[in-house]
Amino acid sequence: MGETPTGVHSDEEFLELLGFLTDPKLEVQRFAAEGVLAQTESQDFLEFCHRQPRKAARPLLRLAEKAEADASTSGTAANLAAGTARTAEEQKAARMAAVEAVSASAAGSAALQALVNISAVPSVRDELVELAAPRRVAEAMRGGWLEGRSGLAHWYAMLLANITTAKAGQEAICADENLLRFLVAAYVSKPRPPPRDGYDDPLMFLGKVIGNVCALEAGRKLLAVGEQGPTTVTTLVGELADRARRSDVVNCFRNLCLDVECHPAVVAANPIADFARFLYPWDKADPQHRAELPEALATALAA
């Protein structure tokens, strides 16, 4: 019951494939993750994930965490070995460590992409929250970020964006204020990580995470109430200049304005002029109408 095949592949075949994600060999893990990723385009597999969310989500999440840790360890070992290798054996060890770092990164990338795809299934999304994925994913992202790695940041951001579409995911992020503030800091950081995998802005999806969190009263207060509130909100105003990020940032402000307690921080950030730059048709406006605008606003629009 509930285990019967729905199409070409049976549940047993899907379970066997998922089992390879925990194989001791890194290469097997990588190929298994790539195989699972390919299956996420199959309706049969998505229906399997709906019926068996934990069996699909848990091994992928564990592999993504392990791959991040392995990439860090192997990368560090490769860098150290490359700098000290003298003999042929030492040089071979350095090359092997570099290969392992690449394989770990590839395995983590495939696992995260698969998680992004299946987290669109509500039962999988909810299961990921039960598995503490919001905290685990954000911590893995922060760990790599602090060590100078952001190669998987876009997949982390997309996964968090999917998980936080539900209240439970939003609450999980709000439960750790330091992690939430890291996500905001990463989102507004300059310079941004370079484009990859077809994404010009790898961290763009963090704007959706912040907007989702601001749907909760607790999230709004964490970001906009207290001593750090005005500074945090002001940094978000700066992202309005980016057309691709604009809708997510506007959504953040829409949610922040739901709470009177957040209004002082929003007023202090003064986003009106920034909104006007893309809302007011300055070049097409009648000069008489331009003259009616406050001087500071008119100057900003004319700049």
Order of alpha helices (4+ residues) and beta strands (2+ residues): alpha-alpha-alpha-alpha-alpha-alpha-alpha-alpha-alpha-alpha-alpha-alpha-alpha-alpha-alpha-alpha-alpha-alpha
